[in-house]
Structures are given as structure tokens and as C-alpha cells.
Amino acid sequence: MRIEAFSQGKNLDDPEANEDQFLVLPGRGYAVIDGVTDRTGHRYNGRLAGYIASRAVQQAVSRFLLDHETVEPDPLIDALSAAIRAAYERNDALEIARGDRARRFGATLALAAHQGDTMRFVLIGDSGLRLNGSEVWINDTGLDLVTTSLRQEAYRLVAEAGGSTADKVRIGRACVWHGAARLHPDMKPWISEATLGTLYARALERAAARFPMVPVADIRRLLDGGVMTGQTQFQNNTNSPLSYAVLDGFEVERSLVRIIDRPLASIRTLELFSDGYFKPGATPDVASWEAAFEEVERDDPEKIDRYPSVKGTVGRIRADDRTVVSVRF
């Protein structure tokens, strides 16, 4: 058996701000946990909510794997949710989180657990799994690509008006973050009341064409509220094709959790990865995943064209934290 793991935070000058975690317990299980960045930027004793959530989940998964011979979804999710609730309580934030979804701690999970002659995989959120170098599983509903359309169209509008790269970055972030239902001060001077309507119409056309099976009303909710207030409306419910699961200390919609079982003898390699990787490695090893990451950075550092995202690389701050665990049997 050969095990490799790598994790790097998006801010190269602040490695301690990495909100990803990984877990390696040979013979018991492996995991990648991606802490969801707090939309408000609030810190608790100097730590971001995403770090607190991912750390709580990492420790709870470790305890669960050591205490249980099998990984049943309900007991696992209950244990992880309890760990996040305890983190709220330690930070006097439980009632705040209960009343304001934007203030909730959150984490995704990609877990591989040994169960005798079987490997069980549990995917909660959009952290991914690849088996034998080819079979890829990601719970991605496309929600981020809807909000990303705001950023893409903001880049176009600012470029048409003669804005600089710095202007495009700033305005793109403001639009995807706050939505386009109304003009936010951070969008000025490159976006006006008049051009905001153009941006909204272009983003709606782009997103509706990409997701024809999604009700237009759902797309509008995301475009209206952006990441700050639109996204949370789709969290842990089945109200929309865009709905998604996340560990946040409250009820997790079980139908959005993916469980995959495979005979252990059929698995040559497994890889678990967070969404900071926009392209998988050509081979199941860290060097290959990092080569793919560097290729993406050369091809589309701003994450506007080939690899659209709600964030892009700006200077020494990458689009996202990234983590991969590779196991070769």
C-alpha cells in the first residue's frame, strides 16, 4: 500500500488559514474535509468558521472510524452534526447560526472506509472521489456555476467599458458575492443601475442555457442574492435541482448524501479531493494532481473561461484551498 496526501491553503502568505483537512487511518479509513468559507468573514478566537467546522469533522470522523466496524450514514451524520453543534456552543454561536444561515459553520466530506472485504464511500457536498484512475464521483449540482455567471458577465461589462484587470476582479467579486437584484456600492463606478440590468439579463441567459432543467425562478434566486444570501436557500433541502448537502450542525437532507460500496479487491487506487482542484491528475499521485493544478493556473488563472468559478487567482491568493489523498493498494 502507498498513501500520499497534500494540502495547501489558497493564501500562500497565510498557510494557517487553510480550511481543508484530511485524515489517514490505514486499514480504517481516509477522508478529505473542505471547510466552507464563512460568507461574512467572521472569526472566532482568530479562526474562520470553515476551519473550525473542518477540524471538528476531521476529529469526529476519526473517532467514528475507530469506534465503529461499519459506517452507516445516519449514525455518522448524527455524530458529525453533533461535533459541529459542540463547536457552535464553544464559540457562543449556536443561536446565531440557528437564526442566520449565513453565519453557519459548514464542511463537505469525502470519506472512504474499510468494512471487511468492502470499501464504503460517503460523499457529503462537493468534495470528490476517483476510483482506479477513471471512475469519478462528485456531488455537484451546478449551483456555483449559476452564481459564477454573474462574475463572468461582470468581467465582460467592465472590459467593454475599458476597465483594468484589477477593476474586473473587484467588480466581479462584488457581483457574485452580493447578487444583482440591486446595485451594491462595491460595484461602482463600472456598474450603474442601467448596466446592472444588462448584467443580470446576460447572466440569466447564460445560466438558463447551461441548466435548462432548472426552474428559472431558482436561477433568479441565486442571481438576486449571490453567494451571500442566495446560496443558503438551497442548503440541505430538496426544493430545487440545485439543492446541495453540507455538514452545518443542523439537519442534513439524507437524499443528497451519496453512498457507494465497492469490493475491496476491485479497487486498485482511490483518490479523495476537495474542489480546489479544477482538473484531476492524469495519474493517481500527488505530483500529477499538482501538475494538473499548475496547468489550470496557466490556462485560466482568473477562473473565467475554461474553469469558471466564483473566485479566481489574484496574486498570491489562489481561487481555493486544495487537498488530495491518494491510496494505491
Buried (B, 14 or more C-beta within 10 A) or exposed (E): EEEBBBBBBBBEEEEEBBBBBBBBBEEBBBBBBBBBBBBEEEEBEEBBBBBBBBBBBBBBBBEBBEEBEEBEBEEBBEBBBEBBBBBBEEBEBBEBBBEEBBBBBBBBBBBBBBBEEBBBBBBBBBBBBBBEBEEEBBBEBBBBBBBBBBBBBBBBBBBEBEBEEEBBBBBBBBBBBBBBBEBBEEBEEBBBEEBBEBBBEBBBEBBBEBBEEBBEEBBBBBBBBBBBBBBBBBBBEEEBBBBBBBBBBBEBBBEBBBBBEBEEEEBEBBBBBBBBBBBBBEBBBBEBBBBBBEEBBEEBBBBBEEBBBBBBBBEEBBBBBBBBBBBBE
